[in-house]
Amino acid sequence: MTDEKKPGRKPNDPGISEWNGSALRAHRIVSGHTLKTLGAAVGAGESALSRWERGERSPDAATVEKLAEVLQCEMESFSKPPTLR
C-alpha cells in the first residue's frame, strides 16, 4: 500500500510536521493550476490531489517535494494555514 492510501499518513519528511490540505489548494489556485494540470505535473491523479486538499490523505515526501517545486513554494508551507500574498 502506498503512503497516499494509508489513512492519516503524514509525509515522512522532517520539514513537514502536519499536512495542511487547504495550503495545497491555495498554492494550486494562486499558481493557476487545475487538479488535472497539477496532477500531470507531479504524476498524481486528480482524485488523489482532491483527497490531499481535503485532508483525507497525505502525499509521500517525494510527492511533497515535487508539489513544492511545481508550485514554487517551500515544502514547509504545506504544514501551515494558507496566507494571502
N, C-alpha and C positions, 0 to 999 in steps of 0.2 A: 504494500500500500504506500503511495507517495505521500509526502508531507501535506499536500493540499487536500487530501481526502481524509485526514485524521481530524476529528472534531477537536476544536480548541488548541490545535497545534500552533505554536508560535514560531516565527522564523528563528533558526538556531544560530543567529549571528549575535555576538556580544553587543553590537551597537543598537540592536532592536530589543527593547525590553518588553514592550507591549505593542501589538498590532492595532493600528487605528485605520479602519477601512475608509472612514469619511475623509481622511487626509489623502488617501489614494484617489478617491473620487474627485476631490478638489483639484489636485495636481493634474489629473486627466482632463478635466473640463477646461482649466486655465490653459493647458497646452494645446487645446483644440482637437484632442483625440476622442474618438468614439470607442466603445468597448471593442468593436471589431478591429479598428486600426491599431489600438494599443496591444490587443491580443496578438495580432500578426507580428508586431514589432518585438514582442518578448517571448513568443512561442507558446501562448496560452489561449484557451478558448474563451469566448465571450461569457459563458456560464461560470467559468472559474473566476474570471475577473469580477463578475457581478457578486459572487459569493464573498470574495475578498473585500469588496467595497461595503457590503452589508455586515461584515464582521463574522460571517458564518464559518469561514475558513481563513487560513493564513497561508501565504505563499512560502516556499522554502527560501533559504538565504540566497541561493544563486539567482532566483527569480526576483527577489527584492533588489538585488544588485542591478539586474537588467532593467527593472522598472525605474530605479533612480537614474540610470544612465539615459534611458529614453526620455524620461520626463525632466531631465536636467535639474535634479534636486539631490539633497543628501539622503542617504538611506535612513538616517535617524528621523527625518521629517515624517516618516510613516508611523512613528510611535507617538506623535504629538497631535493634538487637535489642529485642524486646518486653520490657517490665518490668511486673511486677505492681504494682498500685496499692493 
